[in-house]
Amino acid sequence: MSNNDNAIRTVRFVIQVLHDGQRGLAAIGAELENETAKHYLLQETQVRAEYAAELENELHRLGVHDVKEGGTTAGTVHRVWADFKAKLGGGDHTLLETAEQGEDEAKEGYAEALNETLPGNISELLREQQAHIVESHDKIRSFRDSKA
């Protein structure tokens, strides 16, 4: 596999992870009672959309013109599980715990991507985005802990 093919595959994977996060945070945010946490999660959905758009631009630079990425199967399962927990009345703590688990998956996705050999501009972009994903994870964990 060429470096270009590897970069394309890796960027597509991260876009899928971002789409998973966007959908998951929106679904969980819509169920939260805590207005501050709800606002934060819904705001983060926009960040995920912006990050995906930035990476789609990188794919365009690599010659990929038709970028239509969905989420991953694991992300779909995670969202269904979160919806199930919400329906059972798990409350904000349970929902935020599920959101934190989703952020764990996003952190892992970025770590995997950054282990690949990628062009410098893509590595730099992923590192910048990863830093925010880690901050978001910690913020969601703090919301969860405040509901313990």
Backbone as CSV, one residue per row, in Angstrom:
resi,resn,N_x,N_y,N_z,CA_x,CA_y,CA_z,C_x,C_y,C_z
1,MET,0.855,-1.181,0.000,0.000,0.000,0.000,0.898,1.240,0.000
2,SER,0.598,2.170,-0.861,1.408,3.388,-0.930,1.119,4.286,0.263
3,ASN,2.031,5.203,0.518,1.827,6.159,1.614,0.551,6.964,1.405
4,ASN,0.272,7.313,0.145,-0.932,8.071,-0.164,-2.181,7.247,0.173
5,ASP,-2.185,5.964,-0.214,-3.321,5.086,0.091,-3.495,4.937,1.598
6,ASN,-2.389,4.793,2.301,-2.437,4.662,3.755,-3.007,5.938,4.387
7,ALA,-2.572,7.086,3.903,-3.073,8.361,4.436,-4.570,8.487,4.181
8,ILE,-5.013,8.110,2.990,-6.435,8.190,2.646,-7.242,7.271,3.556
9,ARG,-6.784,6.036,3.724,-7.479,5.079,4.584,-7.548,5.594,6.018
10,THR,-6.458,6.122,6.507,-6.396,6.610,7.885,-7.305,7.815,8.088
11,VAL,-7.271,8.757,7.165,-8.119,9.951,7.283,-9.591,9.563,7.201
12,ARG,-9.927,8.646,6.319,-11.323,8.180,6.237,-11.769,7.572,7.569
13,PHE,-10.901,6.797,8.185,-11.210,6.180,9.476,-11.496,7.249,10.534
14,VAL,-10.660,8.264,10.600,-10.866,9.317,11.602,-12.161,10.085,11.312
15,ILE,-12.464,10.315,10.059,-13.734,10.981,9.718,-14.906,10.140,10.224
16,GLN,-14.830,8.833,10.057,-15.891,7.960,10.566,-16.013,8.082,12.081
17,VAL,-14.886,8.107,12.760,-14.882,8.263,14.219,-15.539,9.596,14.607
18,LEU,-15.227,10.648,13.864,-15.813,11.957,14.140,-17.325,11.950,13.910
19,HIS,-17.767,11.284,12.856,-19.207,11.188,12.606,-19.896,10.411,13.736
20,ASP,-19.251,9.342,14.202,-19.789,8.603,15.343,-19.947,9.532,16.544
21,GLY,-18.895,10.286,16.835,-18.930,11.198,17.978,-19.996,12.265,17.824
22,GLN,-20.113,12.792,16.640,-21.113,13.831,16.383,-22.513,13.295,16.662
23,ARG,-22.814,12.139,16.123,-24.151,11.559,16.321,-24.378,11.153,17.774
24,GLY,-23.379,10.544,18.370,-23.513,10.096,19.756,-23.692,11.247,20.726
25,LEU,-22.881,12.275,20.576,-22.993,13.432,21.475,-24.325,14.149,21.293
26,ALA,-24.818,14.207,20.065,-26.117,14.841,19.816,-27.233,14.046,20.488
27,ALA,-27.189,12.723,20.347,-28.228,11.871,20.934,-28.211,11.960,22.457
28,ILE,-27.035,11.911,23.032,-26.924,11.976,24.489,-27.261,13.377,24.980
29,GLY,-26.741,14.391,24.301,-27.027,15.769,24.701,-28.512,16.069,24.725
30,ALA,-29.244,15.518,23.781,-30.690,15.758,23.714,-31.427,15.172,24.917
31,GLU,-30.835,14.183,25.570,-31.487,13.508,26.704,-31.086,14.075,28.065
32,LEU,-30.019,14.852,28.120,-29.509,15.334,29.407,-30.442,16.351,30.058
33,GLU,-30.513,16.296,31.366,-31.267,17.281,32.151,-30.394,18.503,32.458
34,ASN,-29.118,18.248,32.751,-28.186,19.321,33.104,-27.964,20.206,31.876
35,GLU,-28.414,21.452,31.968,-28.351,22.356,30.809,-26.912,22.675,30.396
36,THR,-26.017,22.784,31.355,-24.625,23.094,31.027,-23.990,21.946,30.251
37,ALA,-24.192,20.730,30.742,-23.654,19.552,30.054,-24.317,19.383,28.695
38,LYS,-25.627,19.582,28.637,-26.369,19.467,27.381,-25.800,20.443,26.352
39,HIS,-25.622,21.696,26.759,-25.090,22.718,25.850,-23.688,22.329,25.379
40,TYR,-22.864,21.847,26.296,-21.500,21.480,25.945,-21.490,20.351,24.909
41,LEU,-22.259,19.287,25.154,-22.271,18.170,24.226,-22.795,18.586,22.857
42,LEU,-23.833,19.393,22.842,-24.370,19.828,21.556,-23.386,20.745,20.828
43,GLN,-22.648,21.557,21.577,-21.604,22.395,20.977,-20.492,21.512,20.387
44,GLU,-20.175,20.441,21.083,-19.127,19.530,20.608,-19.522,18.839,19.302
45,THR,-20.822,18.691,19.056,-21.226,18.094,17.778,-20.765,18.975,16.623
46,GLN,-20.789,20.276,16.829,-20.323,21.196,15.794,-18.815,21.094,15.606
47,VAL,-18.100,20.920,16.706,-16.642,20.759,16.613,-16.319,19.519,15.789
48,ARG,-17.036,18.415,16.057,-16.790,17.180,15.305,-17.058,17.395,13.812
49,ALA,-18.126,18.119,13.492,-18.444,18.396,12.084,-17.335,19.231,11.437
50,GLU,-16.827,20.220,12.163,-15.738,21.051,11.639,-14.474,20.227,11.419
51,TYR,-14.161,19.354,12.373,-12.973,18.510,12.237,-13.103,17.579,11.040
52,ALA,-14.284,16.999,10.862,-14.498,16.111,9.712,-14.327,16.889,8.404
53,ALA,-14.842,18.112,8.355,-14.707,18.941,7.151,-13.236,19.253,6.871
54,GLU,-12.466,19.543,7.913,-11.033,19.803,7.730,-10.342,18.575,7.129
55,LEU,-10.699,17.398,7.636,-10.076,16.173,7.122,-10.563,15.836,5.717
56,GLU,-11.816,16.148,5.417,-12.308,15.954,4.058,-11.524,16.833,3.087
57,ASN,-11.186,18.040,3.502,-10.347,18.909,2.672,-8.993,18.269,2.404
58,GLU,-8.444,17.615,3.401,-7.162,16.919,3.213,-7.319,15.778,2.207
59,LEU,-8.445,15.073,2.270,-8.680,14.015,1.281,-8.755,14.599,-0.125
60,HIS,-9.396,15.758,-0.258,-9.459,16.421,-1.574,-8.046,16.724,-2.071
61,ARG,-7.184,17.184,-1.172,-5.797,17.483,-1.555,-5.051,16.223,-1.990
62,LEU,-5.480,15.070,-1.436,-4.852,13.801,-1.805,-5.478,13.198,-3.068
63,GLY,-6.438,13.909,-3.661,-7.029,13.460,-4.911,-8.350,12.717,-4.767
64,VAL,-8.891,12.646,-3.560,-10.181,11.984,-3.355,-11.262,13.047,-3.489
65,HIS,-12.133,12.879,-4.475,-13.124,13.924,-4.733,-14.508,13.569,-4.214
66,ASP,-14.779,12.289,-4.052,-16.092,11.867,-3.565,-15.934,11.362,-2.128
67,VAL,-16.114,12.264,-1.175,-15.938,11.906,0.228,-17.310,11.824,0.874
68,LYS,-17.757,10.609,1.071,-19.039,10.387,1.729,-18.820,9.327,2.790
69,GLU,-18.419,9.762,3.941,-18.143,8.832,5.033,-19.296,8.824,6.010
70,GLY,-19.642,7.663,6.461,-20.619,7.516,7.528,-19.875,7.261,8.825
71,GLY,-20.517,6.575,9.706,-19.861,6.200,10.948,-19.411,4.753,10.878
72,THR,-18.959,4.251,12.011,-18.523,2.867,12.102,-19.639,2.016,12.690
73,THR,-19.533,0.730,12.516,-20.503,-0.193,13.107,-20.454,-0.089,14.622
74,ALA,-19.259,0.005,15.185,-19.127,0.131,16.641,-19.809,1.397,17.138
75,GLY,-19.710,2.462,16.375,-20.359,3.714,16.759,-21.868,3.594,16.755
76,THR,-22.403,2.870,15.785,-23.852,2.654,15.725,-24.308,1.860,16.936
77,VAL,-23.579,0.815,17.275,-23.918,0.007,18.450,-23.863,0.864,19.711
78,HIS,-22.853,1.698,19.814,-22.695,2.564,20.983,-23.893,3.514,21.113
79,ARG,-24.343,4.097,20.005,-25.492,5.017,20.043,-26.772,4.285,20.429
80,VAL,-26.973,3.072,19.909,-28.156,2.290,20.268,-28.129,1.977,21.761
81,TRP,-26.964,1.638,22.285,-26.811,1.349,23.705,-27.112,2.598,24.532
82,ALA,-26.639,3.739,24.100,-26.912,4.992,24.814,-28.405,5.300,24.806
83,ASP,-29.045,5.086,23.676,-30.485,5.325,23.572,-31.241,4.387,24.502
84,PHE,-30.816,3.137,24.554,-31.419,2.146,25.438,-31.285,2.580,26.901
85,LYS,-30.095,3.038,27.287,-29.871,3.506,28.660,-30.767,4.698,28.978
86,ALA,-30.911,5.610,28.018,-31.752,6.788,28.232,-33.203,6.369,28.449
87,LYS,-33.657,5.399,27.679,-35.045,4.935,27.793,-35.285,4.240,29.133
88,LEU,-34.238,3.614,29.673,-34.366,2.945,30.968,-34.305,3.926,32.130
89,GLY,-34.032,5.180,31.836,-34.009,6.195,32.882,-32.729,6.221,33.689
90,GLY,-31.614,5.983,33.039,-30.336,5.959,33.739,-29.914,7.316,34.281
91,GLY,-30.509,8.375,33.811,-30.184,9.708,34.291,-28.906,10.248,33.696
92,ASP,-28.609,11.495,34.091,-27.452,12.193,33.522,-26.140,11.454,33.761
93,HIS,-25.953,10.880,34.955,-24.688,10.197,35.245,-24.447,9.070,34.248
94,THR,-25.455,8.257,34.010,-25.326,7.133,33.077,-25.091,7.631,31.654
95,LEU,-25.825,8.660,31.257,-25.657,9.204,29.909,-24.263,9.798,29.729
96,LEU,-23.789,10.524,30.732,-22.454,11.121,30.637,-21.371,10.048,30.669
97,GLU,-21.620,8.974,31.391,-20.691,7.848,31.391,-20.596,7.254,29.984
98,THR,-21.719,7.143,29.318,-21.740,6.631,27.951,-21.027,7.599,27.007
99,ALA,-21.250,8.888,27.194,-20.553,9.886,26.372,-19.047,9.799,26.586
100,GLU,-18.639,9.604,27.823,-17.206,9.481,28.104,-16.627,8.245,27.411
101,GLN,-17.374,7.158,27.402,-16.913,5.953,26.704,-16.746,6.233,25.212
102,GLY,-17.661,6.995,24.643,-17.529,7.377,23.244,-16.287,8.214,23.007
103,GLU,-16.002,9.108,23.941,-14.789,9.929,23.822,-13.534,9.080,23.980
104,ASP,-13.613,8.021,24.810,-12.491,7.077,24.904,-12.210,6.465,23.537
105,GLU,-13.277,6.082,22.832,-13.120,5.494,21.504,-12.521,6.510,20.532
106,ALA,-12.936,7.756,20.639,-12.372,8.794,19.766,-10.880,8.978,20.054
107,LYS,-10.519,9.014,21.335,-9.101,9.138,21.698,-8.299,7.981,21.109
108,GLU,-8.830,6.767,21.217,-8.143,5.600,20.674,-8.021,5.692,19.152
109,GLY,-9.072,6.175,18.502,-9.035,6.325,17.046,-7.941,7.284,16.606
110,TYR,-7.838,8.396,17.312,-6.780,9.352,16.983,-5.402,8.767,17.268
111,ALA,-5.254,8.055,18.376,-3.960,7.452,18.709,-3.548,6.454,17.627
112,GLU,-4.508,5.633,17.181,-4.213,4.679,16.103,-3.787,5.411,14.834
113,ALA,-4.520,6.455,14.485,-4.212,7.211,13.263,-2.819,7.823,13.343
114,LEU,-2.464,8.345,14.503,-1.168,9.006,14.635,-0.006,8.017,14.709
115,ASN,-0.303,6.737,14.848,0.744,5.711,14.774,1.104,5.379,13.335
116,GLU,0.291,5.869,12.390,0.533,5.613,10.972,1.539,6.631,10.421
117,THR,2.173,6.273,9.327,3.056,7.201,8.623,2.180,8.061,7.718
118,LEU,2.129,9.341,8.035,1.243,10.270,7.332,2.015,11.502,6.897
119,PRO,1.528,12.195,5.864,2.153,13.475,5.506,2.119,14.418,6.710
120,GLY,3.122,15.263,6.799,3.269,16.166,7.949,2.053,17.021,8.239
121,ASN,1.427,17.560,7.189,0.283,18.437,7.415,-0.890,17.665,8.026
122,ILE,-1.071,16.402,7.623,-2.160,15.597,8.174,-1.839,15.206,9.616
123,SER,-0.611,14.814,9.880,-0.216,14.484,11.257,-0.413,15.669,12.184
124,GLU,-0.014,16.838,11.721,-0.157,18.053,12.534,-1.639,18.340,12.824
125,LEU,-2.460,18.251,11.809,-3.899,18.489,11.971,-4.495,17.481,12.952
126,LEU,-4.133,16.217,12.804,-4.650,15.199,13.718,-4.193,15.439,15.151
127,ARG,-2.948,15.869,15.336,-2.456,16.173,16.697,-3.233,17.329,17.317
128,GLU,-3.504,18.361,16.520,-4.280,19.498,17.023,-5.689,19.068,17.413
129,GLN,-6.318,18.277,16.541,-7.666,17.809,16.841,-7.669,16.876,18.048
130,GLN,-6.674,16.013,18.112,-6.574,15.073,19.226,-6.500,15.799,20.565
131,ALA,-5.765,16.889,20.612,-5.648,17.649,21.861,-7.033,18.109,22.334
132,HIS,-7.871,18.553,21.416,-9.213,18.982,21.784,-10.073,17.788,22.208
133,ILE,-9.936,16.666,21.518,-10.703,15.464,21.863,-10.374,15.041,23.296
134,VAL,-9.112,15.101,23.671,-8.700,14.745,25.037,-9.311,15.729,26.037
135,GLU,-9.288,17.018,25.722,-9.911,18.018,26.600,-11.404,17.769,26.734
136,SER,-12.054,17.436,25.637,-13.486,17.164,25.657,-13.781,15.948,26.526
137,HIS,-12.986,14.914,26.382,-13.141,13.713,27.211,-13.081,14.094,28.689
138,ASP,-12.081,14.874,29.056,-11.898,15.248,30.454,-13.050,16.112,30.964
139,LYS,-13.557,16.985,30.121,-14.691,17.841,30.493,-15.944,16.988,30.716
140,ILE,-16.183,16.053,29.825,-17.346,15.173,29.972,-17.191,14.316,31.225
141,ARG,-15.977,13.847,31.490,-15.738,13.075,32.720,-16.032,13.924,33.945
142,SER,-15.667,15.204,33.912,-15.930,16.070,35.069,-17.437,16.295,35.246
143,PHE,-18.169,16.424,34.127,-19.643,16.502,34.224,-20.189,15.221,34.861
144,ARG,-19.684,14.071,34.395,-20.130,12.777,34.927,-19.842,12.684,36.416
145,ASP,-18.620,13.049,36.814,-18.245,12.957,38.225,-19.083,13.874,39.103
146,SER,-19.515,14.989,38.554,-20.337,15.915,39.344,-21.744,15.353,39.548
147,LYS,-22.102,14.330,38.782,-23.425,13.702,38.899,-23.367,12.390,39.680
148,ALA,-22.193,12.050,40.220,-22.040,10.777,40.932,-22.817,10.751,42.231
